[in-house]
Structure formats: C-alpha cells, structure tokens
Amino acid sequence: MDSKRFARNLLGLCRAHSVALFLVGCCTMAMTGPVRADQIVAVAGPMTGSQSAHGIDYASGVERAVSDINAKGGLLGQKLSYRIVDDACDADQAEAAAQQVVAERPAVVIGHYCSSCSIRAAPIYAQAQIVQIAPTSTNPRLTEMGLTSGFRMIGRDDNQGRAAADRLVTEWPHGRIAVLDDGGTYGKGLADVVRADLKDRGIAPILDESYKPDAQSYADLIRRMKAAGVQAVFVGGYDLDIAVIAREVAAAELHLTILAGDALVAPSFSEAAGRPGENAIFTFSPNPLDRPEGRALVEAARQEGVELGGQAVLAYASVEVWAQAVEKVGSFDTALVATALHANRFDSKIGKVEYDRKGDILVDKI
C-alpha cells in the first residue's frame, strides 16, 4: 500500500452509492438462453448491520465481474454464478457464513470485508481447499497464518499505522496527541501500530483509551479530549463511529484534527459526518477511483443506474486476478491457482497486481 498517501477532502473522494441489497442464496447471471452454473464465486461480507454499505458495494463489484466474464464466454468454457453470504461484520457469524460457503463448494471466495471476519474464516477456507481473496481486510494477522491459499487486495494495517504515526509526528512534533480505538480487530490493531511507532519515537499520547463502538454519543470522550487540550487524535475504528466523533468534536468547538485508517474512504463516512468530516485525514492505498480502469468501470455501471464505490472496484479486481490465474494454469484446482497467484503479475482495474509469498499485495508495483 502507498500508505503515505492521505486524503483530506472526503466529500470529493467518496461517492454516494445505492445498490440493491442482494438476497443470500444463488444468484445466477442473466444471459440469453439457459445458463448452467458450473463454477461458483462466493461473496462473504456484511450485507446487514452498520457496515452493510461496504458489503453491498463490493458484492456489486463481484456481480459485475462475473457478468463480464460470462459475457465473454465464461472461464475455461464454463459459466460462473455467485453466492452472497452475510456475516454482519461479526466474527462468530463469519464462521457460520464460512461453513455455509464451504458447503457450496465454490471455486473462490471474495471476502470478508471486516478483518476479524476474514481472520476467523480463513482457516476454514484453507482446510476446504478454497482460494480466498479479501478485497478490504487490512489486519496483518490475515496473511501471517501461513495459509497458502489466502490473499488480500489491499495493503496492511502496519503500513497504514506507520504512515499515520509519521504524519502525527511531522505535523504535531510537540503537539498533544491522543490515540483511540474501538477494541476491535481492525480498529485496535491499527491503533496499536500507531502507539508502537509513537513509542519508538519517544512520544506518549496525552490520552490513550478504547471506546465502545456503535454508541449514539461520545460526549464523555469529547470532554476528556477537550480538557486534555488534544490537538490531533488518531482513531482506530469504523466510519460511522468516527463520523459521530467528528460531529461532536465540531459541536464542542474542539479544534483538533482527526486521523484514521482506510475505513473513512467509504461514502458512508462523508454522508454521516457532513461538514465536520471534510478535514479528516485517513490512510489509504492509491484510490481505485483515481485510475482510468477504475473510473471506466464506475462510469459503465453508472450508465446502467448503479453507483459503485472503491470497495466494488477492489472486489472486481479480485475476481479479475483470480480468473487470470485460472486461465494461466488451465484449471480451477486450488493448489495450482494459488501457486499461479503467488508467481505471476496480473492486470486489473487497480493496475498491476503481484503477491508476495504470504499473499500480501505488492502495492509498490501497482
């Protein structure tokens, strides 16, 4: 991930999107004449709950990728279908969702969105010999488990965290810095990297604590930051919680800068935060919507009345790369496809994609 790249204008970067909520089950592409679903592409992610906008967005990307492949005759002479399974961004539900996916015997699973879900499900897919490509899960643990059939299409939190810490130290070298997290796998994992990097630089946050996610208000937390004179705060968590914090920071006339991770790239943050979110800073790999290939995909969907976001482009690219690996080895065999993914470089809607031996994307090559 080019994690040194930060975006400030969230309203300009994020695009509102409205896509139909897919039903869990078998969704076969509409084609002329009867279609036999020979190979299944599974999609696992939050189709309900507070993170559902993200899951719905990347399910849209998978749907479009499958449709485009089928329109060109399929893959190795076989048509594709897709199944969508909801995990509600909950690790326990993700385990059940993974078992449901395995029962379908898909050729590949695109998911999950939340890192905690991807980490819980990954060993299940590996044991069942199913390739997993996570479009948006950034926690390092996902690719540190030694699973040869697991990959991610986005950079890692350790890169994001170091970049965020560097930004804090550069812009507030003598400032009063706070670090917060929601206690979850993604949020705390990201914040812990920031904490460790700050500690290595001899900097101790003036306020350092966890908050409860999905709260209606964080007024007590805002009061403590105001009393401590916080000038910049890194928040490890998801978009809607940080939107609440941003609104309450503005309402309290607390003049501080909010920094966070890639969760803020979602349109739901800018929609929920409004003007108070416009000056937030977040780490993210090169925006898929900035690339000509990504923009072309989004524009084509828009012509059909569908708005796609960055997650949809990452999910589309996940299917693209997997399909190219299948074509390269002439087989859907998991071991062969995984080997091809590790050993080759692929074209995609996010540019050139290459993986290291762990399954992490080598984004410096994109």
Long-range contacts (C-beta under 8 A, 24 or more apart in sequence): 1-154, 1-155, 1-156, 1-159, 1-160, 1-283, 1-284, 1-285, 1-361, 1-363, 2-155, 2-285, 2-286, 2-363, 2-364, 3-155, 3-159, 3-160, 3-162, 3-163, 3-283, 3-284, 3-285, 4-163, 4-166, 5-283, 5-284, 5-285, 5-286, 6-163, 6-167, 6-281, 6-282, 6-283, 6-284, 7-265, 7-281, 7-282, 7-284, 7-287, 8-278, 8-279, 8-280, 8-281, 9-278, 10-264, 10-269, 10-270, 10-273, 10-277, 10-278, 10-280, 10-282, 11-270, 11-277, 11-278, 13-265, 13-287, 13-289, 14-265, 14-266, 14-267, 14-269, 14-270, 14-309, 15-267, 15-289, 15-298, 15-307, 15-309, 16-267, 16-271, 16-307, 17-53, 17-57, 17-60, 17-267, 17-307, 17-308, 17-309, 17-312, 18-307, 19-56, 19-57, 19-59, 19-60, 19-306, 19-307, 19-308, 21-47, 21-52, 21-56, 22-47, 22-56, 22-59, 22-63, 22-84, 23-84, 24-83, 24-84, 24-85, 24-86, 25-83, 25-84, 26-81, 26-83, 27-63, 27-81, 27-82, 27-83, 27-84, 28-81, 29-66, 29-67, 29-70, 29-79, 29-80, 29-81, 29-82, 31-70, 31-71, 31-79, 35-70, 35-79, 35-81, 36-79, 37-79, 37-80, 37-81, 38-74, 38-78, 38-79, 38-80, 39-75, 39-78, 39-79, 39-80, 39-81, 39-106, 39-107, 39-332, 40-80, 40-81, 40-82, 40-83, 40-104, 40-105, 40-106, 40-107, 41-65, 41-66, 41-80, 41-81, 41-82, 41-83, 41-106, 41-107, 41-108, 41-109, 41-110, 41-319, 42-82, 42-83, 42-84, 42-85, 42-101, 42-104, 42-106, 42-108, 42-109, 42-110, 42-111, 42-130, 43-82, 43-83, 43-84, 43-85, 43-109, 43-110, 43-111, 43-315, 44-84, 44-85, 44-87, 44-94, 44-97, 44-98, 44-101, 44-109, 44-110, 44-111, 44-112, 44-117, 44-121, 45-86, 45-87, 45-89, 45-111, 45-112, 45-113, 45-114, 45-117, 46-86, 46-87, 46-88, 46-89, 46-112, 46-113, 46-114, 46-117, 47-84, 47-86, 47-88, 48-86, 48-88, 49-88, 49-89, 49-90, 50-89, 50-214, 50-238, 50-240, 51-88, 51-89, 51-113, 51-114, 51-238, 52-88, 53-266, 53-267, 53-268, 54-113, 54-136, 54-266, 54-268, 54-311, 55-86, 55-89, 55-113, 57-266, 57-308, 57-309, 57-310, 57-311, 57-312, 57-315, 58-110, 58-113, 58-135, 58-136, 58-311, 58-312, 58-314, 58-315, 59-84, 59-315, 60-301, 60-306, 60-308, 60-312, 60-315, 61-135, 61-308, 61-311, 61-312, 61-313, 61-314, 61-315, 61-316, 61-318, 61-319, 62-110, 62-315, 62-316, 62-318, 62-319, 64-297, 64-301, 64-308, 64-312, 64-316, 65-315, 65-316, 65-318, 65-319, 65-320, 65-323, 66-319, 69-319, 69-323, 75-323, 75-326, 75-327, 76-326, 76-327, 76-330, 76-331, 76-332, 85-111, 87-111, 87-112, 87-114, 87-117, 87-121, 89-113, 89-114, 89-116, 89-117, 90-116, 90-117, 91-116, 91-117, 91-119, 91-120, 91-185, 92-120, 93-117, 94-118, 94-120, 94-121, 95-120, 95-121, 95-124, 97-121, 98-124, 98-125, 99-124, 101-125, 101-130, 102-128, 102-130, 105-130, 106-130, 107-131, 107-326, 107-332, 108-132, 108-133, 108-319, 108-322, 108-337, 109-133, 110-134, 110-135, 110-315, 110-318, 110-319, 111-135, 112-137, 113-137, 113-311, 114-185, 114-186, 115-139, 115-141, 115-142, 115-157, 115-185, 115-186, 115-189, 116-184, 116-185, 116-186, 118-142, 118-152, 119-145, 119-185, 122-147, 122-150, 123-147, 125-149, 125-150, 126-150, 129-334, 129-335, 130-334, 131-322, 131-334, 131-337, 131-338, 131-341, 133-318, 133-321, 133-322, 135-311, 135-314, 135-315, 135-317, 135-318, 136-262, 136-311, 136-314, 137-186, 138-186, 138-190, 138-261, 138-262, 139-185, 139-186, 139-189, 139-190, 140-189, 141-185, 141-189, 143-358, 143-359, 143-360, 144-358, 147-359, 148-338, 148-342, 148-359, 149-334, 149-335, 149-338, 150-359, 151-341, 151-355, 151-359, 151-360, 151-361, 152-359, 152-360, 152-361, 153-314, 153-315, 153-317, 153-318, 153-321, 153-350, 153-353, 153-361, 154-262, 154-285, 154-314, 154-361, 155-285, 155-360, 155-361, 155-363, 156-360, 157-186, 157-189, 157-190, 157-193, 157-261, 158-193, 159-283, 160-190, 160-193, 160-261, 160-262, 160-283, 160-284, 161-190, 161-191, 161-192, 161-193, 161-194, 161-196, 161-197, 161-261, 162-193, 162-197, 163-283, 164-190, 164-194, 164-234, 164-259, 164-260, 164-261, 164-283, 165-193, 165-194, 165-197, 165-198, 165-201, 165-234, 166-197, 167-259, 167-281, 168-194, 168-198, 168-232, 168-234, 168-259, 169-198, 169-201, 169-203, 171-232, 171-257, 172-231, 172-232, 175-231, 175-232, 176-206, 176-228, 176-229, 176-230, 176-231, 176-232, 177-203, 177-205, 177-206, 177-230, 177-231, 177-232, 177-233, 177-234, 178-205, 178-206, 178-207, 178-208, 178-225, 178-228, 178-230, 178-232, 178-233, 178-234, 179-205, 179-207, 179-208, 179-233, 179-234, 179-236, 180-207, 180-208, 180-209, 180-210, 180-211, 180-221, 180-233, 180-234, 180-235, 180-236, 180-237, 181-210, 181-211, 181-235, 181-236, 181-237, 182-210, 182-211, 182-212, 182-213, 182-236, 182-237, 182-238, 182-241, 183-210, 183-211, 183-212, 183-213, 184-213, 184-237, 184-238, 186-236, 186-237, 186-238, 186-261, 186-263, 187-213, 187-235, 187-236, 187-237, 187-238, 187-261, 188-236, 189-236, 190-236, 190-261, 191-234, 191-235, 191-236, 192-236, 194-234, 194-236, 206-230, 207-233, 211-237, 211-241, 213-237, 213-238, 213-241, 214-240, 214-241, 215-241, 215-244, 216-244, 217-244, 217-248, 218-244, 218-245, 218-248, 219-248, 221-245, 222-248, 222-249, 222-252, 222-254, 223-252, 225-249, 225-254, 225-256, 226-252, 226-254, 230-254, 230-256, 231-255, 231-256, 231-257, 232-256, 232-257, 232-258, 232-259, 233-257, 233-258, 233-259, 234-259, 234-260, 235-259, 235-260, 236-260, 236-261, 237-263, 238-263, 239-263, 239-264, 239-266, 239-268, 239-269, 239-272, 240-268, 240-269, 240-272, 242-269, 242-273, 242-280, 243-268, 243-269, 243-272, 243-273, 243-277, 244-272, 246-273, 246-276, 246-277, 246-280, 247-273, 247-274, 247-276, 247-277, 249-276, 250-275, 250-276, 257-281, 259-283, 265-310, 266-309, 266-310, 266-311, 267-309, 285-363, 285-366, 286-350, 286-351, 286-363, 286-366, 288-313, 288-314, 288-317, 288-349, 288-350, 289-313, 291-349, 291-350, 291-351, 293-348, 293-349, 293-350, 293-351, 294-349, 294-350, 297-349, 313-349, 313-350, 314-350, 316-349, 317-348, 317-349, 317-350, 317-353, 320-346, 320-347, 320-348, 320-349, 321-346, 321-348, 321-353
